[in-house]
């Protein structure tokens, strides 16, 4: 089954009565849709690997500054501001579920 956004439904009006041609055309378009899905899956599977590498490099950068006085105070400020935001998000999610 091909997802809705990847279905290719293009049919020539002049040759639509030729059943053999239409069968070949539909087969070709289905194959193309499947290849498009494969390409998307391939790209999406690469993304977590790239993101993990980027996160690792950013963690190394942050770890280098962890002992700095400004970092510690800014980190505490950020944590205190994030807690109410997380609570708001959880409230919104529970309201959606109910």
C-alpha positions, 0 to 999 in steps of 0.5 A: 500500500502506497501512502496517499502523498506518494501515489502517482495518479497521472493518466493520459486522456488520449491513451486511457482506452488502451488497457495494456498500455494503462496496465504498464503505466500503472505498474511503472507509476507504482514502481516509481512510488515505491522507489520514492518511499525507499528513498525517503526511508533511506534519508530518514534512517540517516538522520538519527545518525547525523543528529547523534554525531551533532549532539555528541559534538555539542555535548563535548563543547558544553562539557568544556564550559560546565565548570565556568561560573556563568554556565552554572548560574545560567543553567540553573535559570534555564532549569527553573524556567523550563519546569513550568513550561514542561508542566504546561505541556503536560497539562495541554496533553492531558486535556487533549486526551480527556 
